[in-house]
Amino acid sequence: MFFMRFAIDALFVDEQRVVVRCVQSLRPWRIAVGGLRARAVLELPTGAIPRSETRVGDALDLETHEIDINAARREPPPHPR
């Protein structure tokens, strides 16, 4: 991961979704690598790692969510009142 235009936090995880490296406030246009064990990276808003108290060795429980992009394009969001 590299060449972001804004700062992010990054969590590098292994095949079992165990955090192997945490990078907080990765500045724009910088490169971060997770090491030999890293198989994926989660790019998060800056400050997400300290707020969640995520540490190396934590096992992440990830869920997938599907969205219907076409439905989102057809229906405008409700207007707040």
HELIX and SHEET records of a PDB file:
HELIX    1   1 ALA A   48  SER A   52  1                                   5    
HELIX    2   2 ILE A   69  ARG A   74  1                                   6    
SHEET    1   A 3 VAL A  19  LEU A  26  0                                        
SHEET    2   A 3 ILE A   8  VAL A  13 -1                                        
SHEET    3   A 3 ALA A  40  PRO A  45 -1                                        
END                                                                             
